[in-house]
Amino acid sequence: MLLREQVPLAPYTTFGIGGAARWFVEATDEESLVEAVRFAREQDAPLFVLGGGSNLLVSDAGYPGLVVRIALGGIKQEGNFFRAAAGENWDSFVSLAIERGFGGIECLAGIPGTVGGTPVQNVGAYGQQVSETIVAVRVLDVNHLKFSELPTSTCGFEYRRSIFNSIHSDRFIVTRVDYKLRNKAFPFLQYPDLKRYFQGRAGTPTLAEAAAAVREIRHEKGMLLVEGEPDCHSAGSFFKNPVVTQARYDELAAKSSSPVPCYAASRGLVKIPAAWLVEQAGFAEGFALGAAGISSRHTLALVNRGGATAAEILALHDRVVETVEKKFAIRLEMEPVFLGPGS
């Protein structure tokens, strides 16, 4: 285990923001991961597990504990089952699966980050979410320093949630994810953006064409991280789409002067696009507050316009949340994880 001290975390995040970690380790195998956990215990220090840094905002003060960057690699295929190590690049894995003719995750193309982060957030986009394909998650139980494989039924998957970011956020570290994909599958094209993209086209698009369309749509919205382009330093969607009761939605729709978009959620609930709420609250694309801003392509993304601090991003977050809540009585939730002293 190679232990480093006072390592700046900004380069390890897509935001490009944040102070240094007191200690830093790259875990390239399960043994080094166990060693890192033991070190944190010996130092009585907090521990944070870092993946691709695409859903993370680091405090300007940094982190006073040990940051373990998951760098485990390797992908194995057995029929329609794929076992992918947590440190593998997610978008590369999507491309590999499609190249081999397997579907089920084509609408999740272009999402930054690593495989290990997908079950944590139950990553989803354009009508698909990873919980639909995950069959097991291999984890290190930090409490007992033992590895086990958790079946999907025990992972508590919900919209952007799982046991890994809620009731057991400090207990399990993901080291591998097993997926069951569909061979020779047709792409899933139910989401409105994708329907519009392929409207009028003869024949059924291939999995590769569907994935390419998703990447293009994400690019147009500033949700595809392309270094050197404006708005590339972000954490993607900064706010979760709020889920409300049908009665609450009907009340909101009755008071609105324009149609309120919505999507069906689980158990009869309704999901309202956070981007619509932000826009209706008066925040336009390109809005800026110091070096922090709203993407010039999509109001759901907060961006580092150049030299922004975490404090500036949080100040913009607070402004948006307070304004939306005042107008709609709905409080938006932040989607990225905030890492700092006491977190």
Secondary structure, 3 states (H helix, E strand, C coil): CCEEEEEECHHHCCCCCCCEEEEEEEECCHHHHHHHHHHHHHCCCCEEEECCCCCEEECCCCEEEEEEEECCCCEEEECCEEEEECCCEHHHHHHHHHHCCEECCHHHCCCCCECCHHHHHCCEECCEEHHHCEEEEEEEECCCCEEEEEEHHHCCCECCECHHHCCCCCCEEEEEEEEECEECCCCCCCCHHHHHHCCCCCCCCCHHHHHHHHHHHHHHCCCCCCCCCCCCCEEEECECCCEECHHHHHHHHHHCCCCCCCEECHHHCEECCHHHHHHHCCCCCCCEECCEEECCCCCCEEEECCCCCHHHHHHHHHHHHHHHHHHHCCCCCECCEEECCCC
